[in-house]
Amino acid sequence: MTPTIFLVILCLGVASAAIVPEAQLDAELQEQKVTYEETGRLVGHMGTVQRDLKENSACY
């Protein structure tokens, strides 16, 4: 195999491999955004619950 053919095959392999992870990274980013939003809402809700418990316990 000549070095030119080897180089062409190598470049095509690298180029095709680079396309897949980018799409995969986009999907993972979207998944993390959804997870973070859900976690953020939960943390915000827990803060509200804790504040309400403190306020209510001070009344008793």
Number of C-alpha atoms within 10 A of each C-alpha: 5 6 8 9 10 11 11 11 12 11 12 12 11 11 11 10 11 11 10 10 11 11 11 11 11 11 12 12 12 12 12 12 12 12 12 12 12 12 12 12 12 12 12 12 12 12 12 12 12 12 12 12 11 11 11 10 9 8 6 5
